[in-house]
Amino acid sequence: TQSTWGLLCDLYHTHTLRKMDTHASPAKRKAEDEIAEKKEHKVPKIKPYPNDKIVLATHPNRGGVTNPVPIEWGATDPLERGPVVATIKHMGVRNAIGTHSGSYGIYRALAVACGALDPTKTPDFTNTAPAIKMGPFPAWSDPEKLVSIDPFGHVVADVYKEYLDEGYDIRPTIAVTKAHIHIPELKERMEKGLLIPDGKILLPSGDVVVTKAAIDMVWYLPGVAKRFGCDENTLRQTLFQQTAGMYTELITRPDLKVFLPPVGGMTAYMFGDVSHISDPNYELAVRVHDECNGSDVFGSDICTCRPYLAHGIEVAIQTAQKGGAGLIVYMRKEGRALGEVTKYLVYNARKRQEGGDQAATYFKCTENVAGVKDSRFQALMPDVLHWLGITKIDKLVSMSDMKYDAIVGSGITVGERIPIPEDMIPPDARVEIDAKLVAGYFHKDEIDEAKLLTTVGRTYEMVKVDEAVPEELLHKH
């Protein structure tokens, strides 16, 4: 029989989405309601396979070995949609390419290889349910809005309980919890009277109360291909080739439309009443932030990443304190999705080039090393906003033209765009921000492009250790 969540989704579909069908007759609606009430879902039995054998599922219809659970991407009812099965306990019913946890799946393999993890172990999901209720929202049943996230990834243990009881190994791809976070910059703003603790969102200690959701990528390949303006076969072939043939099923299993890519996911930090995020009657402040380990964690001053992130959190808190809500989405796209090694090579090239680190050659240095100035593209980024039910952003704390265009292009309206305050830009990050302003980043005032392109940053200090520190101090401790 249908799960509680399935019935909820049917009710939602019948009494909310169908309200948009103003031409439907009462008889038609009654017939649809009767069909929904009679609908019954049966979970297929699992055919056991020996765990000590390698079962090849690289081709469809191999003598009954491959019988994937059907997926109807975009279906309102999670049972009709079907679970994403990307585990290897029962190879025959897998309906997705790849496996869980992104790049961390390799560490799981190491744990199995060294005997620390039983490969047949299935999780115990007791007490792991989301800390708050999320959705459903109309975008969950729109295959155009969500192509990189499983909208039911956080309620697997509930909506697919019948599958789990039958022995299926199905894993969540989203987890929702609550936490306190502490950002030193916020404490400084409190001391200056720019942030006022309210005891509910911002505590006197400087801690901030948040709800946060960790999200792993789940790609619906036809939808992803459409987002990037290519056909599905081209996407599959390119993914196969550029990962050195790591995922054979991209070529041999055209029946599998879902792919769990080996990339980092994202974390959504929510401030204030989470229900206000999806309600356009309340003010919403949003910053979508791409990972920068050097600045975000260690405070490197070559870019504006951490200061802008801190400012985004400040605006999110202030908006939530006024009765609205705030959202910070932290995307794992280190070094513009080129990686930290590439980023550091670019840093060296920038600092050592003739004339020093210059705004005029900022993007060219990246292209010289990586072949492209930015691999983030942002085409998939709005999915998380749609998963949260967002239709309107009042304050977008971002200067990025790529992010703005992607958000607006996905159907979400944006009100005010908030740039980073001038006094929060580190001196050596002037090169980055001026280059981006010339390239099309949002700014409120007129800019002198010629002047901005003359900006030059700090050079490397090549100092010998024995000249920098007296010998007695080197051995003092």
C-alpha angles and dihedrals in degrees: 000000000000119000122242089256091051091054090048091053092048090051090048092048094047100044102030112029094038091057085077090061096080093167096059113114121230088247092055092049091048091051091050091049091051091050090050091050093050095045111118127183124213121198113223116239117252119241107220120232127190110263094214093061129080109239114198113215096167094120131044124248097017100168094301094310092113115051105144122198106255119252123202101190112213097024114145096220111065090217091054089046091049130220123285105244109193100146123106102224091098106023095182096064097045110127099179137066116234126014142262132293098033113241090356089074086083090060089052088056090051090051089054093044094055093045097249094116130046105226090213093056114121122198124257104226096191110142093359097111118127114284089232136019114268121194150275097215130177092253090063090073095041110093089196094059101044118041102135104042132059102231090206094046093111098050100047094123090055108036095038097039091121090058092047091049088052090056102262115149103225121164133201117247093193131048125187123199142149128248149159117244127194122205115181092212090060091055089053091052089051091052089053091050093245093116121040120202113234098185093237108060101009113032125208088249090062093252117137121214111224143167112222136190125200111208130192121201120259110179124204097206099209090052095045091050090052091050091055094044098245135106122262095249092055091050092049094047093047094048089049094049098042092051090051093248094306093144109044092175090069086074104025101040109054086158090070108080100172124080129185101205123210093244136111119271129208144256124226115208112198124198124199126353105358092207088065091063092074096036111091089201089075128066114254129197118195137183121182105200127191116216120265110172095185094056104023094051107018102030100240108182098210091094141028097239102112096038091050091046090051090049090050090053090048092053090045091053094047092049092049091048089057091057098269128095139254132213133192116186112197110200122198097230102127115193095005087309089300094103135248096274091057090045093055092047088054090050089056092047091050095049096043100044120111109275093023131254104343135181088220092065099031097113095032091063090056092047091050091056103032103024091235131057096223134011098185095087090173094224092129097035098092091061093085090052090053091046087058090051095247118164100157135035116195097185121027108190096204139095094197114122090197093057094043093049092048093050096046091041089057091059101263115129119226125204119181122013114210120206124202111274112254093236090059095059111102112229094244091048091063088091092058098044095045092049090050093048090055090046093057108281115153118266132169098214132054114269133212101227094189091053094046091053090060092065112124126191136211119297126223114276104227101197126158115236095229090054095045101052128036114242094241091056092051090062099034094100 
